[in-house]
């Protein structure tokens, strides 16, 4: 983590916002896994054991799948960085740029979708997870929301330069819909948990 943070703080273009979003998304999944691990095997939550087992399997894969987008984001940016170096009078520049911009937009769009897939699991953990770790579900929801919002910013920065308005508009609308739904659900999780924790008996 220290190595990643130092790299993120440097003048190098990667890792950047997309990589940071992937880290935060993987933290959301890891926190969810922690809550499930604190719940599994407890008599108090025995009625949810099958669900907790399923959640643990899902999150075990999701943590590292989302984490892999740190590298995927950097790999997608490489060709775009090279495309920017092509002389403006080169006849192949426009086509090369378009392909590179699209690839650089698709990767964070995928990341946002993977993070969005965590939300139903967090909603389940809010209900079925150990109440001693309820605050961790709320933190996971905050991370989930931040990761989605961060990922789609990396969609928008690239679609802004696409010359095909239909493709750009399609990606933007998909990103906006994902964040509108996911952001609200994550905020709802956080608000419900906050209310439960601060309300007096």
C-alpha positions in Angstrom: 0.0 0.0 0.0 2.8 2.4 0.8 4.4 1.8 -2.6 1.0 2.4 -4.3 0.5 5.7 -2.4 4.0 6.9 -3.2 3.4 6.2 -6.9 0.0 7.8 -6.7 1.5 11.0 -5.2 4.2 11.2 -7.8 4.2 13.1 -11.1 3.7 9.8 -13.1 0.2 9.6 -14.8 -0.4 6.1 -13.5 -1.7 5.1 -11.1 -4.2 7.9 -11.1 -7.9 8.4 -10.3 -8.9 5.1 -11.9 -6.4 3.2 -9.8 -7.5 5.0 -6.7 -11.1 4.1 -7.4 -10.1 0.5 -7.8 -8.3 0.5 -4.4 -11.3 2.1 -2.7 -13.7 -0.4 -4.3 -11.6 -3.4 -3.2 -11.6 -1.9 0.3 -15.4 -1.9 0.2 -15.4 -5.6 -0.7 -12.8 -6.4 1.9 -14.8 -4.7 4.6 -17.9 -6.6 3.6 -15.9 -9.8 3.8 -14.7 -8.8 7.3 -18.3 -8.4 8.4 -19.3 -11.8 6.9 -16.3 -13.4 8.6 -17.3 -11.9 11.9 -20.8 -13.3 11.4 -20.1 -16.8 10.2 -20.5 -19.6 12.7 -22.2 -17.5 15.3 -25.3 -19.1 16.8 -27.1 -15.7 16.9 -27.0 -15.6 13.1 -27.3 -19.3 12.3 -30.5 -18.7 10.2 -28.3 -16.7 7.8 -25.4 -19.1 7.6 -26.1 -20.2 4.0 -26.3 -16.6 2.9 -23.1 -15.7 4.7 -21.3 -18.6 3.1 -22.5 -17.4 -0.3 -21.5 -13.8 0.5 -18.0 -14.9 1.6 -17.4 -16.8 -1.7 -18.6 -13.8 -3.7 -16.5 -11.3 -1.9 -13.4 -13.4 -1.9 -13.4 -13.2 -5.7 -14.7 -9.6 -5.8 -11.9 -8.1 -3.7 -9.2 -9.2 -6.1 -11.3 -8.7 -9.3 -11.9 -5.1 -8.4 -8.3 -4.7 -7.2 -7.1 -5.9 -10.7 -8.5 -2.7 -12.2 -5.5 -0.8 -10.7 -3.4 -2.5 -13.3 -6.1 -2.6 -16.0 -6.6 1.1 -15.7 -2.9 1.8 -16.1 -2.7 -0.6 -19.1 -5.6 1.2 -20.8 -4.0 4.6 -20.3 -0.7 3.5 -21.9 -1.9 3.5 -25.5 -3.8 6.8 -25.0 -0.6 8.4 -23.7 1.2 7.2 -26.8 -1.6 8.4 -29.1 -1.3 11.9 -27.7 2.3 11.9 -28.9 1.3 11.3 -32.5 1.8 14.5 -34.6 -1.4 16.3 -35.3 -0.8 16.2 -39.0 -0.5 12.4 -39.0 -3.6 11.0 -40.9 -3.8 8.0 -38.6 -3.8 10.1 -35.4 -7.6 10.7 -35.3 -8.4 7.0 -35.6 -5.7 5.9 -33.2 -6.9 8.5 -30.6 -10.5 7.4 -30.9 -9.7 3.8 -30.3 -7.4 4.7 -27.3 -10.0 7.0 -25.8 -12.7 4.4 -26.1 -10.6 1.7 -24.4 -9.6 4.2 -21.7 -13.3 4.9 -21.0 -14.5 1.3 -21.1 -12.2 0.1 -18.4 -13.4 2.5 -15.6 -17.0 1.8 -16.8 -16.4 -1.9 -16.2 -14.9 -1.0 -12.8 -18.0 1.0 -11.8 -20.1 -2.0 -12.7 -18.1 -4.4 -10.6 -18.3 -2.1 -7.6 -22.0 -1.6 -8.2 -22.4 -5.4 -7.9 -21.3 -5.1 -4.2 -24.3 -3.1 -3.2 -26.8 -6.0 -2.9 -24.3 -7.8 -0.7 -23.8 -4.8 1.5 -27.6 -4.5 1.8 -27.7 -8.1 2.9 -25.0 -7.6 5.4 -26.8 -4.6 6.9 -29.6 -7.0 7.7 -27.8 -10.3 8.3 -24.3 -9.4 9.4 -23.1 -9.1 13.0 -24.5 -6.0 14.6 -21.1 -5.5 16.3 -19.7 -4.7 12.8 -22.7 -2.7 11.6 -20.5 0.5 11.4 -18.1 -1.4 9.0 -21.0 -2.0 6.6 -21.6 1.7 6.6 -17.9 2.4 5.9 -18.0 -0.2 3.1 -21.1 1.6 1.6 -19.1 4.9 1.7 -16.2 3.3 -0.1 -18.5 1.7 -2.6 -20.1 5.1 -3.4 -16.8 6.8 -3.7 -15.3 4.1 -5.9 -18.2 4.3 -8.4 -18.2 8.1 -8.5 -14.4 8.1 -9.0 -14.5 5.4 -11.7 -17.1 7.2 -13.8 -15.1 10.4 -13.7 -12.5 8.5 -15.7 -15.3 7.6 -18.1 -16.3 11.2 -18.6 -12.7 12.6 -19.0 -12.3 10.2 -22.0 -15.7 10.4 -23.6 -15.4 14.2 -23.6 -12.7 13.8 -26.3 -14.5 11.1 -28.4 -15.5 12.3 -31.8 -18.4 9.9 -32.1 -21.2 11.5 -30.1 -23.5 8.4 -30.0 -20.8 6.3 -28.4 -19.8 9.1 -25.9 -23.5 9.8 -25.0 -24.2 6.1 -24.6 -21.3 5.6 -22.2 -22.1 8.7 -20.2 -25.8 7.8 -19.8 -24.8 4.3 -18.6 -22.4 5.7 -16.1 -24.8 8.3 -14.8 -27.6 5.7 -14.4 -25.2 3.4 -12.5 -24.1 6.1 -10.1 -27.6 7.5 -9.6 -28.8 4.1 -8.5 -25.7 2.9 -6.7 -25.0 6.3 -5.0 -28.5 6.4 -3.6 -28.5 2.8 -2.3 -25.1 3.3 -0.7 -26.2 6.5 0.9 -29.4 4.8 2.1 -27.3 2.1 3.8 -25.2 4.7 5.5 -28.2 6.8 6.6 -30.1 3.8 8.0 -27.1 2.5 9.9 -26.3 6.0 11.3 -29.8 6.4 12.5 -29.7 3.0 14.2 -26.4 3.7 15.9 -27.2 7.2 17.2 -30.9 6.8 18.1 -31.5 6.4 21.8 -33.1 3.3 23.1 
